[in-house]
């Protein structure tokens, strides 16, 4: 038994020493297009899945023109808190890590770029306006010109100074060129891949993710308070492209789509309230409105613009239901257009409403208003179809005459009739007015009666 026990231990030791080890697993997360809620959600969820799968490292393949500050900071927080090494890689050739992409690249543990790529232009775009080009760009001359913009320039300097401190702190954390990072914010400068490597902005130049992983194999990285050696040579790369959830978020958080969904929701509910019981407009409107509100709470919207847009719709609806000869309608159109233009509180190109869509929706709303007004006017000119007033002007015949009292047929009923003329049995008469339950009538001229008989 002792001999058998020793033999089994030797077999176990041999298996541990010589058994093939599983290849390292590296997750490659794609960050393409503008940095927004969809990109942030995709990166953070993919990073969480990589941690759950016990991957050895994560590579962020970046190709972005920039995006929203809030989404960028959420992504950087996830990178800094990650228990896995996060490597940044700007690729493929022709890609860029501009604006928010530069901050994200600085936050990664190691950074690389493919030949033919660039990064930089990290000046933040203030919501609702531009920023000064540099530290002294906001200065005014001594005669006080531009004093009305003092509060604006102060806020702009605060935004720029905050961005400078943020990217410099990332540079210090990762041991990269902080002076150039500050220039990228203040002056909006950019660098090619080769120049970035020479300036100490990135760590490697790599033609492919495999070449990047081969180059960083054995390099120490700091994770919290511990240092870990990367084991990435020959790693199995697991690509993480945006899934259906991220694609759906990317669609609904497009400002133009969110704008259209908002209007579809409002108009659907207005139609449902005006014609209760239809069902379909109310269901479609409620769903569209809820999706639009979910998307808008992720976007940099102006609540003043949203309020003006809703006011414009309310005024146009009021014009349709209570015509004011165009006063409410014109005011509604003006408020609607102004609110649409102000709705997106951002100067970023990817987060602004397209003017053709605003004009098209405005023309549709005006056309709907004109159509509704036309229906109202035609309804006013149409003869009454209810109430005793509709009986005025009706031609009928005397149904009965008894001791000077006469009755006429009106709408299938016998009405007591009174007239200054002598009323004869079966004589054609015309109703002049209704006095209580009595019809005031007169005899029809002979030619009218003959024409009616023919």
BAMARKE-615274 format. One record per residue (C-alpha): residue in three letters; x, y, z. Coordinates in pm, whole numbers, padded with zeros to 5 digits. Last residue first. Layout:
N
[rec 'ALA',[X,Y,Z]]
...
//
This chain:
454
[rec 'UNK',[-09280,06765,-06008]]
[rec 'UNK',[-09452,06816,-05674]]
[rec 'UNK',[-09174,07037,-05540]]
[rec 'UNK',[-09177,07248,-05856]]
[rec 'UNK',[-09552,07293,-05823]]
[rec 'UNK',[-09513,07398,-05459]]
[rec 'UNK',[-09236,07642,-05547]]
[rec 'UNK',[-09445,07790,-05832]]
[rec 'UNK',[-09748,07828,-05605]]
[rec 'UNK',[-09557,08008,-05332]]
[rec 'UNK',[-09517,07804,-05013]]
[rec 'UNK',[-09757,07874,-04731]]
[rec 'UNK',[-09603,07998,-04411]]
[rec 'UNK',[-09492,07828,-04095]]
[rec 'UNK',[-09432,07887,-03724]]
[rec 'UNK',[-09386,07548,-03564]]
[rec 'UNK',[-09516,07512,-03210]]
[rec 'UNK',[-09356,07305,-02934]]
[rec 'UNK',[-09150,07595,-02799]]
[rec 'UNK',[-09158,07853,-03075]]
[rec 'UNK',[-08980,07705,-03376]]
[rec 'UNK',[-08916,07926,-03674]]
[rec 'UNK',[-08994,07980,-04042]]
[rec 'UNK',[-09104,07627,-04140]]
[rec 'UNK',[-09215,07613,-04503]]
[rec 'UNK',[-09563,07502,-04611]]
[rec 'UNK',[-09722,07281,-04877]]
[rec 'UNK',[-10101,07247,-04831]]
[rec 'UNK',[-10220,06894,-04742]]
[rec 'UNK',[-10522,07038,-04551]]
[rec 'UNK',[-10539,07414,-04569]]
[rec 'UNK',[-10355,07678,-04368]]
[rec 'UNK',[-10467,08036,-04399]]
[rec 'UNK',[-10162,08255,-04376]]
[rec 'UNK',[-10038,08433,-04063]]
[rec 'UNK',[-09918,08093,-03943]]
[rec 'UNK',[-09917,07859,-03644]]
[rec 'UNK',[-09844,07487,-03651]]
[rec 'UNK',[-09872,07218,-03383]]
[rec 'UNK',[-09615,06949,-03464]]
[rec 'UNK',[-09695,06595,-03569]]
[rec 'UNK',[-09383,06375,-03583]]
[rec 'UNK',[-09198,06195,-03860]]
[rec 'UNK',[-08928,06461,-03883]]
[rec 'UNK',[-09185,06736,-03905]]
[rec 'UNK',[-09539,06669,-04022]]
[rec 'UNK',[-09771,06965,-03979]]
[rec 'UNK',[-10063,07038,-03748]]
[rec 'UNK',[-10329,07302,-03783]]
[rec 'UNK',[-10583,07462,-03549]]
[rec 'UNK',[-10862,07662,-03708]]
[rec 'UNK',[-11136,07422,-03598]]
[rec 'UNK',[-10932,07115,-03697]]
[rec 'UNK',[-10670,07110,-03974]]
[rec 'UNK',[-10440,06807,-04011]]
[rec 'UNK',[-10117,06704,-04189]]
[rec 'UNK',[-10013,07034,-04341]]
[rec 'UNK',[-09720,06968,-04563]]
[rec 'UNK',[-09341,07000,-04535]]
[rec 'UNK',[-09048,07219,-04643]]
[rec 'UNK',[-08771,07258,-04380]]
[rec 'UNK',[-08630,07609,-04338]]
[rec 'UNK',[-08598,07584,-03959]]
[rec 'UNK',[-08605,07217,-03854]]
[rec 'UNK',[-08229,07216,-03783]]
[rec 'UNK',[-08286,07459,-03500]]
[rec 'UNK',[-08487,07193,-03314]]
[rec 'UNK',[-08170,07009,-03216]]
[rec 'UNK',[-07939,06792,-03426]]
[rec 'UNK',[-07816,06782,-03786]]
[rec 'UNK',[-07722,07145,-03826]]
[rec 'UNK',[-07629,07242,-04179]]
[rec 'UNK',[-07260,07246,-04264]]
[rec 'UNK',[-07080,07581,-04269]]
[rec 'UNK',[-06934,07532,-03921]]
[rec 'UNK',[-06821,07179,-04001]]
[rec 'UNK',[-06641,07302,-04311]]
[rec 'UNK',[-06457,07555,-04096]]
[rec 'UNK',[-06359,07291,-03838]]
[rec 'UNK',[-06239,07046,-04104]]
[rec 'UNK',[-06031,07319,-04264]]
[rec 'UNK',[-05880,07405,-03927]]
[rec 'UNK',[-05782,07039,-03875]]
[rec 'UNK',[-05620,07021,-04219]]
[rec 'UNK',[-05432,07346,-04157]]
[rec 'UNK',[-05302,07212,-03823]]
[rec 'UNK',[-05197,06880,-03975]]
[rec 'UNK',[-05014,07067,-04251]]
[rec 'UNK',[-04843,07285,-03989]]
[rec 'UNK',[-04737,06975,-03797]]
[rec 'UNK',[-04606,06808,-04114]]
[rec 'UNK',[-04419,07125,-04207]]
[rec 'UNK',[-04262,07133,-03861]]
[rec 'UNK',[-04166,06765,-03883]]
[rec 'UNK',[-03997,06824,-04220]]
[rec 'UNK',[-03822,07138,-04097]]
[rec 'UNK',[-03685,06963,-03787]]
[rec 'UNK',[-03579,06662,-03997]]
[rec 'UNK',[-03402,06886,-04251]]
[rec 'UNK',[-03234,07070,-03958]]
[rec 'UNK',[-03064,06755,-03830]]
[rec 'UNK',[-03079,06754,-03451]]
[rec 'UNK',[-02747,06765,-03269]]
[rec 'UNK',[-02557,06494,-03086]]
[rec 'UNK',[-02312,06365,-03346]]
[rec 'UNK',[-02185,06713,-03431]]
[rec 'UNK',[-02103,06794,-03067]]
[rec 'UNK',[-02230,07144,-02984]]
[rec 'UNK',[-02458,07019,-02709]]
[rec 'UNK',[-02787,07115,-02545]]
[rec 'UNK',[-03007,06919,-02785]]
[rec 'UNK',[-03358,07066,-02764]]
[rec 'UNK',[-03270,07425,-02862]]
[rec 'UNK',[-03346,07383,-03233]]
[rec 'UNK',[-03661,07184,-03160]]
[rec 'UNK',[-03774,07438,-02900]]
[rec 'UNK',[-03739,07725,-03145]]
[rec 'UNK',[-03929,07536,-03417]]
[rec 'UNK',[-04215,07439,-03184]]
[rec 'UNK',[-04239,07783,-03020]]
[rec 'UNK',[-04269,07952,-03362]]
[rec 'UNK',[-04524,07693,-03482]]
[rec 'UNK',[-04729,07732,-03164]]
[rec 'UNK',[-04731,08110,-03191]]
[rec 'UNK',[-04852,08080,-03549]]
[rec 'UNK',[-05128,07838,-03445]]
[rec 'UNK',[-05240,08033,-03140]]
[rec 'UNK',[-05285,08352,-03343]]
[rec 'UNK',[-05415,08178,-03656]]
[rec 'UNK',[-05777,08298,-03660]]
[rec 'UNK',[-05829,08187,-03297]]
[rec 'UNK',[-05972,07842,-03368]]
[rec 'UNK',[-06058,07638,-03054]]
[rec 'UNK',[-05987,07269,-03127]]
[rec 'UNK',[-05728,07314,-03403]]
[rec 'UNK',[-05576,07627,-03251]]
[rec 'UNK',[-05554,07453,-02913]]
[rec 'UNK',[-05363,07165,-03077]]
[rec 'UNK',[-05120,07416,-03230]]
[rec 'UNK',[-05076,07583,-02891]]
[rec 'UNK',[-05015,07249,-02715]]
[rec 'UNK',[-04761,07139,-02978]]
[rec 'UNK',[-04572,07466,-02941]]
[rec 'UNK',[-04578,07444,-02562]]
[rec 'UNK',[-04432,07091,-02581]]
[rec 'UNK',[-04146,07218,-02800]]
[rec 'UNK',[-04091,07520,-02576]]
[rec 'UNK',[-04071,07294,-02268]]
[rec 'UNK',[-03823,07063,-02442]]
[rec 'UNK',[-03606,07360,-02541]]
[rec 'UNK',[-03610,07493,-02185]]
[rec 'UNK',[-03525,07143,-02062]]
[rec 'UNK',[-03215,07144,-02280]]
[rec 'UNK',[-03107,06790,-02359]]
[rec 'UNK',[-02769,06627,-02304]]
[rec 'UNK',[-02876,06267,-02377]]
[rec 'UNK',[-02931,05973,-02141]]
[rec 'UNK',[-03261,06108,-02006]]
[rec 'UNK',[-03363,06163,-02368]]
[rec 'UNK',[-03342,05793,-02454]]
[rec 'UNK',[-03569,05678,-02171]]
[rec 'UNK',[-03810,05964,-02250]]
[rec 'UNK',[-03818,05858,-02616]]
[rec 'UNK',[-03884,05494,-02526]]
[rec 'UNK',[-04172,05600,-02298]]
[rec 'UNK',[-04318,05833,-02563]]
[rec 'UNK',[-04299,05571,-02836]]
[rec 'UNK',[-04475,05311,-02619]]
[rec 'UNK',[-04750,05554,-02516]]
[rec 'UNK',[-04803,05679,-02871]]
[rec 'UNK',[-04817,05331,-03025]]
[rec 'UNK',[-05072,05217,-02765]]
[rec 'UNK',[-05277,05538,-02785]]
[rec 'UNK',[-05275,05551,-03164]]
[rec 'UNK',[-05386,05183,-03177]]
[rec 'UNK',[-05665,05203,-02921]]
[rec 'UNK',[-05948,05365,-03121]]
[rec 'UNK',[-06165,05395,-02808]]
[rec 'UNK',[-06118,05761,-02737]]
[rec 'UNK',[-06109,05992,-03041]]
[rec 'UNK',[-05961,06322,-02915]]
[rec 'UNK',[-05771,06149,-02632]]
[rec 'UNK',[-05633,05887,-02873]]
[rec 'UNK',[-05533,06148,-03131]]
[rec 'UNK',[-05351,06351,-02864]]
[rec 'UNK',[-05182,06033,-02732]]
[rec 'UNK',[-05051,05944,-03078]]
[rec 'UNK',[-04937,06302,-03140]]
[rec 'UNK',[-04731,06302,-02821]]
[rec 'UNK',[-04575,05960,-02878]]
[rec 'UNK',[-04498,06025,-03243]]
[rec 'UNK',[-04339,06356,-03139]]
[rec 'UNK',[-04112,06192,-02880]]
[rec 'UNK',[-04021,05907,-03116]]
[rec 'UNK',[-03919,06161,-03381]]
[rec 'UNK',[-03693,06347,-03137]]
[rec 'UNK',[-03539,06023,-03002]]
[rec 'UNK',[-03463,05916,-03361]]
[rec 'UNK',[-03303,06253,-03442]]
[rec 'UNK',[-03102,06258,-03119]]
[rec 'UNK',[-02959,05908,-03180]]
[rec 'UNK',[-03012,05756,-02838]]
[rec 'UNK',[-03279,05524,-02982]]
[rec 'UNK',[-03048,05373,-03244]]
[rec 'UNK',[-02731,05335,-03034]]
[rec 'UNK',[-02936,05187,-02749]]
[rec 'UNK',[-03077,04924,-02986]]
[rec 'UNK',[-02728,04840,-03117]]
[rec 'UNK',[-02599,04812,-02759]]
[rec 'UNK',[-02882,04575,-02670]]
[rec 'UNK',[-02840,04377,-02994]]
[rec 'UNK',[-02470,04314,-02927]]
[rec 'UNK',[-02174,04547,-02993]]
[rec 'UNK',[-01865,04348,-03100]]
[rec 'UNK',[-01673,04152,-02837]]
[rec 'UNK',[-01385,03958,-02989]]
[rec 'UNK',[-01230,03673,-02790]]
[rec 'UNK',[-00856,03659,-02866]]
[rec 'UNK',[-00676,03339,-02765]]
[rec 'UNK',[-00336,03440,-02636]]
[rec 'UNK',[-00013,03336,-02808]]
[rec 'UNK',[00192,03574,-02595]]
[rec 'UNK',[-00039,03747,-02346]]
[rec 'UNK',[00104,03671,-02005]]
[rec 'UNK',[00116,04015,-01846]]
[rec 'UNK',[00307,04039,-01521]]
[rec 'UNK',[00102,04169,-01229]]
[rec 'UNK',[00180,04436,-00972]]
[rec 'UNK',[-00048,04479,-00672]]
[rec 'UNK',[-00183,04784,-00491]]
[rec 'UNK',[-00464,04852,-00736]]
[rec 'UNK',[-00370,04669,-01053]]
[rec 'UNK',[-00022,04781,-01161]]
[rec 'UNK',[00119,04642,-01484]]
[rec 'UNK',[00440,04446,-01537]]
[rec 'UNK',[00541,04358,-01897]]
[rec 'UNK',[00594,03984,-01955]]
[rec 'UNK',[00406,03980,-02287]]
[rec 'UNK',[00351,04338,-02402]]
[rec 'UNK',[00501,04293,-02749]]
[rec 'UNK',[00320,03966,-02824]]
[rec 'UNK',[-00012,04121,-02726]]
[rec 'UNK',[00049,04417,-02959]]
[rec 'UNK',[00153,04187,-03246]]
[rec 'UNK',[-00165,03983,-03198]]
[rec 'UNK',[-00378,04299,-03191]]
[rec 'UNK',[-00230,04401,-03527]]
[rec 'UNK',[00027,04636,-03680]]
[rec 'UNK',[00162,04753,-03345]]
[rec 'UNK',[00333,05074,-03224]]
[rec 'UNK',[00386,05066,-02849]]
[rec 'UNK',[00382,05272,-02529]]
[rec 'UNK',[00171,05575,-02616]]
[rec 'UNK',[00211,05945,-02532]]
[rec 'UNK',[00585,05914,-02487]]
[rec 'UNK',[00661,06177,-02750]]
[rec 'UNK',[00830,05927,-02986]]
[rec 'UNK',[00532,05690,-02965]]
[rec 'UNK',[00287,05973,-03029]]
[rec 'UNK',[00497,06091,-03324]]
[rec 'UNK',[00479,05745,-03484]]
[rec 'UNK',[00102,05715,-03427]]
[rec 'UNK',[00025,06063,-03558]]
[rec 'UNK',[-00033,06343,-03311]]
[rec 'UNK',[-00307,06599,-03251]]
[rec 'UNK',[-00326,06951,-03101]]
[rec 'UNK',[-00647,07099,-02956]]
[rec 'UNK',[-00465,07393,-02798]]
[rec 'UNK',[-00575,07372,-02435]]
[rec 'UNK',[-00679,07006,-02422]]
[rec 'UNK',[-00416,06851,-02648]]
[rec 'UNK',[-00162,07090,-02493]]
[rec 'UNK',[-00236,06943,-02150]]
[rec 'UNK',[-00191,06589,-02286]]
[rec 'UNK',[00142,06700,-02437]]
[rec 'UNK',[00263,06811,-02096]]
[rec 'UNK',[00134,06492,-01929]]
[rec 'UNK',[00349,06253,-02131]]
[rec 'UNK',[00276,05910,-01986]]
[rec 'UNK',[00344,05740,-01653]]
[rec 'UNK',[00004,05568,-01622]]
[rec 'UNK',[-00120,05751,-01312]]
[rec 'UNK',[00061,06073,-01408]]
[rec 'UNK',[-00104,06075,-01751]]
[rec 'UNK',[-00445,06004,-01596]]
[rec 'UNK',[-00397,06295,-01354]]
[rec 'UNK',[-00295,06515,-01648]]
[rec 'UNK',[-00615,06416,-01833]]
[rec 'UNK',[-00835,06519,-01540]]
[rec 'UNK',[-00648,06837,-01448]]
[rec 'UNK',[-00666,06962,-01805]]
[rec 'UNK',[-01036,06874,-01834]]
[rec 'UNK',[-01118,07059,-01511]]
[rec 'UNK',[-00921,07360,-01629]]
[rec 'UNK',[-01110,07361,-01960]]
[rec 'UNK',[-01452,07338,-01795]]
[rec 'UNK',[-01365,07607,-01539]]
[rec 'UNK',[-01230,07831,-01815]]
[rec 'UNK',[-01559,07797,-02005]]
[rec 'UNK',[-01759,07883,-01694]]
[rec 'UNK',[-01554,08199,-01643]]
[rec 'UNK',[-01592,08284,-02012]]
[rec 'UNK',[-01971,08261,-01992]]
[rec 'UNK',[-01994,08462,-01671]]
[rec 'UNK',[-01788,08739,-01829]]
[rec 'UNK',[-01981,08740,-02159]]
[rec 'UNK',[-02167,09065,-02096]]
[rec 'UNK',[-01828,09230,-02034]]
[rec 'UNK',[-01750,09187,-02401]]
[rec 'UNK',[-01586,09523,-02436]]
[rec 'UNK',[-01472,09660,-02099]]
[rec 'UNK',[-01238,09929,-02232]]
[rec 'UNK',[-00935,09727,-02121]]
[rec 'UNK',[-00960,09458,-02389]]
[rec 'UNK',[-01108,09115,-02320]]
[rec 'UNK',[-00941,08788,-02220]]
[rec 'UNK',[-01117,08463,-02313]]
[rec 'UNK',[-00842,08340,-02542]]
[rec 'UNK',[-00576,08377,-02277]]
[rec 'UNK',[-00562,08018,-02156]]
[rec 'UNK',[-00625,07868,-02497]]
[rec 'UNK',[-00872,07817,-02779]]
[rec 'UNK',[-01169,07939,-02579]]
[rec 'UNK',[-01464,07707,-02568]]
[rec 'UNK',[-01772,07686,-02783]]
[rec 'UNK',[-02138,07678,-02690]]
[rec 'UNK',[-02445,07491,-02563]]
[rec 'UNK',[-02271,07217,-02372]]
[rec 'UNK',[-01905,07301,-02368]]
[rec 'UNK',[-01689,07115,-02617]]
[rec 'UNK',[-01387,06975,-02437]]
[rec 'UNK',[-01047,07025,-02606]]
[rec 'UNK',[-00904,06677,-02667]]
[rec 'UNK',[-00786,06730,-03025]]
[rec 'UNK',[-00557,06427,-02982]]
[rec 'UNK',[-00506,06091,-03150]]
[rec 'UNK',[-00388,05956,-03484]]
[rec 'UNK',[-00378,05640,-03694]]
[rec 'UNK',[-00170,05546,-04000]]
[rec 'UNK',[00038,05284,-03822]]
[rec 'UNK',[-00159,05105,-03550]]
[rec 'UNK',[-00157,05255,-03204]]
[rec 'UNK',[-00065,05124,-02861]]
[rec 'UNK',[-00148,05201,-02500]]
[rec 'UNK',[-00074,05019,-02176]]
[rec 'UNK',[-00266,05045,-01847]]
[rec 'UNK',[-00557,05229,-02009]]
[rec 'UNK',[-00663,05573,-01882]]
[rec 'UNK',[-00462,05766,-02143]]
[rec 'UNK',[-00650,05582,-02421]]
[rec 'UNK',[-00982,05677,-02263]]
[rec 'UNK',[-00881,06044,-02241]]
[rec 'UNK',[-00771,06042,-02606]]
[rec 'UNK',[-01098,05880,-02716]]
[rec 'UNK',[-01293,06165,-02553]]
[rec 'UNK',[-01135,06409,-02803]]
[rec 'UNK',[-00993,06202,-03087]]
[rec 'UNK',[-00884,05840,-03084]]
[rec 'UNK',[-00847,05787,-03456]]
[rec 'UNK',[-00875,05516,-03720]]
[rec 'UNK',[-00707,05524,-04062]]
[rec 'UNK',[-00513,05205,-03996]]
[rec 'UNK',[-00726,04980,-03776]]
[rec 'UNK',[-00687,05059,-03489]]
[rec 'UNK',[-00616,05258,-03174]]
[rec 'UNK',[-00525,05001,-02906]]
[rec 'UNK',[-00579,05052,-02534]]
[rec 'UNK',[-00493,04777,-02287]]
[rec 'UNK',[-00699,04701,-01975]]
[rec 'UNK',[-00530,04476,-01718]]
[rec 'UNK',[-00800,04298,-01518]]
[rec 'UNK',[-00933,04392,-01171]]
[rec 'UNK',[-01101,04693,-01337]]
[rec 'UNK',[-01157,05001,-01120]]
[rec 'UNK',[-00955,05235,-01342]]
[rec 'UNK',[-01118,05099,-01657]]
[rec 'UNK',[-01473,05122,-01515]]
[rec 'UNK',[-01412,05480,-01402]]
[rec 'UNK',[-01278,05560,-01750]]
[rec 'UNK',[-01595,05427,-01914]]
[rec 'UNK',[-01822,05629,-01685]]
[rec 'UNK',[-01607,05937,-01751]]
[rec 'UNK',[-01647,05899,-02128]]
[rec 'UNK',[-02025,05858,-02103]]
[rec 'UNK',[-02054,06179,-01899]]
[rec 'UNK',[-01821,06375,-02128]]
[rec 'UNK',[-02020,06291,-02442]]
[rec 'UNK',[-01843,06213,-02766]]
[rec 'UNK',[-01512,06173,-02942]]
[rec 'UNK',[-01423,06102,-03307]]
[rec 'UNK',[-01387,05731,-03226]]
[rec 'UNK',[-01187,05427,-03334]]
[rec 'UNK',[-01065,05236,-03030]]
[rec 'UNK',[-00988,04866,-02991]]
[rec 'UNK',[-01005,04818,-02616]]
[rec 'UNK',[-00795,04516,-02519]]
[rec 'UNK',[-00883,04317,-02207]]
[rec 'UNK',[-00654,04089,-02008]]
[rec 'UNK',[-00620,03740,-01858]]
[rec 'UNK',[-00989,03653,-01885]]
[rec 'UNK',[-01158,03511,-01578]]
[rec 'UNK',[-01495,03470,-01756]]
[rec 'UNK',[-01661,03687,-01489]]
[rec 'UNK',[-01396,03957,-01541]]
[rec 'UNK',[-01450,03943,-01918]]
[rec 'UNK',[-01826,03965,-01864]]
[rec 'UNK',[-01781,04279,-01654]]
[rec 'UNK',[-01560,04434,-01922]]
[rec 'UNK',[-01822,04354,-02187]]
[rec 'UNK',[-02091,04521,-01975]]
[rec 'UNK',[-01877,04833,-01925]]
[rec 'UNK',[-01777,04858,-02292]]
[rec 'UNK',[-02126,04807,-02437]]
[rec 'UNK',[-02296,05043,-02190]]
[rec 'UNK',[-02041,05318,-02257]]
[rec 'UNK',[-02070,05278,-02634]]
[rec 'UNK',[-02451,05293,-02618]]
[rec 'UNK',[-02462,05589,-02377]]
[rec 'UNK',[-02226,05793,-02592]]
[rec 'UNK',[-01875,05794,-02734]]
[rec 'UNK',[-01919,05847,-03107]]
[rec 'UNK',[-01819,05565,-03343]]
[rec 'UNK',[-01640,05240,-03267]]
[rec 'UNK',[-01531,05096,-02933]]
[rec 'UNK',[-01470,04725,-03003]]
[rec 'UNK',[-01378,04505,-02708]]
[rec 'UNK',[-01104,04244,-02759]]
[rec 'UNK',[-01107,03990,-02474]]
[rec 'UNK',[-00778,03813,-02402]]
[rec 'UNK',[-00763,03446,-02304]]
[rec 'UNK',[-00433,03283,-02210]]
[rec 'UNK',[-00380,02940,-02354]]
[rec 'UNK',[-00464,02645,-02133]]
[rec 'UNK',[-00166,02467,-01981]]
[rec 'UNK',[-00041,02140,-02131]]
[rec 'UNK',[00021,01874,-01860]]
[rec 'UNK',[00392,01828,-01785]]
[rec 'UNK',[00440,01943,-01428]]
[rec 'UNK',[00091,01880,-01290]]
[rec 'UNK',[00069,01540,-01464]]
[rec 'UNK',[00413,01437,-01336]]
[rec 'UNK',[00320,01533,-00980]]
[rec 'UNK',[-00003,01331,-01001]]
[rec 'UNK',[00182,01027,-01138]]
[rec 'UNK',[00443,01050,-00863]]
[rec 'UNK',[00173,01071,-00600]]
[rec 'UNK',[00005,00763,-00743]]
[rec 'UNK',[00334,00566,-00722]]
[rec 'UNK',[00391,00672,-00362]]
[rec 'UNK',[00046,00547,-00261]]
[rec 'UNK',[00100,00217,-00443]]
[rec 'UNK',[00435,00157,-00262]]
[rec 'UNK',[00284,00239,00075]]
[rec 'UNK',[00000,00000,00000]]
//
